[in-house]
Amino acid sequence: MPLQMTRDVFITCAVTGSGSSQDRSAHVPRSPEQIANSAIAAAKAGAAIVHCHVRDPETGVPSRDPKLYREVTERIRDAEVDVILNLTAGMGGDIVFGPPSAPLPLNDATDMVSAEERLAHIEDCLPEICTLDCGTMNFAEADYVMTNTPGMLTTMGARMEALGVKPEIEAFDTGHLWYAKQLVKDGVLSSPALVQLCMGIPWGAPNDLNTFMAMVNNVPDDWNWSAFSIGRDEMPYVAASVLAGGHVRVGLEDNLWLSKGELATNEALVSRAVTIIESMGATIMGPDAVRHKLNLTKQAPR
């Protein structure tokens, strides 16, 4: 198969994530101010899109508090640097069972809420993009299931579209792409859709290149997509994604290290990605060009 390298590439920076990384690096932002400042620094380094979660400012524990999202949104939009805002809608679908001998009642760590509650901050902040995790999967820990039923995804996807917020389909395996195409066929999501290929997340799609290309080949030709992998494979996937015809995601959500023994910042990861992309002969897209490409609408928060 001939290479179909992307010549104009946009970079997404995943700023902080919802994992337990806050105590592994002082660079992982916790407060809304820290998250916004890190997002702004990433934008200055070349990211056209910033993908944001929020955390409890004191503990660093991931949060769904709409007030924290509102503060992050306002700080980013009030900045002198233009950037596309992408907020997660992935939280609130966590089921943690008891041990195999007694799976019920559910563990107290379960956080399973309604579609309306999962989208409360999206309705309030009206980002240009928000994520739609397009399937249910075992997610690393022994008894934790990331839960996104077809009914939940239909309801959430339709509401995102009604709000004028572009869903970014998070595909952790090929079946997630299969269902994403069904959502478009059913008229829930508009086409061309936007996809993020999430590689190497236990226990989704492994990040070997054969699996990656199987994922790529399951994305419709007219859709827009980007990809990432985690840890030490983050930067190799910058090159792999561009070579395969896609766009790029980096950031502290996916990887804490710039090199062995050197903790990264978001802007340093974006700068490294810019160097790789430009060394391949491609051009970095700015936010206005990406808005035009993805047909995004910039709205004021409610």
Secondary structure, 3 states (H helix, E strand, C coil): CCCCCCCEECEEEECCCCCCCCCCCCCCCCCHHHHHHHHHHHHHHCCCEEEECEECCCCCCEECCHHHHHHHHHHHHCCCCCCEEEECCCCCEEEECCCCCCCCCCCCCCEECCHHHHCHHHHHHCCCEEEEECCCEECCCCCEEECCCHHHHHHHHHHHHHHCCEEEEEECCHHHHHHHHHHHHCCCCCCCCEEEEECCCCCCCCCCHHHHHHHHHCCCCCCEEEEECCHHHHHHHHHHHHHCCCEEEECCCCCCEEECCEECCHHHHHHHHHHHHHHCCCEECCHHHHHHHHCCCCCCCC
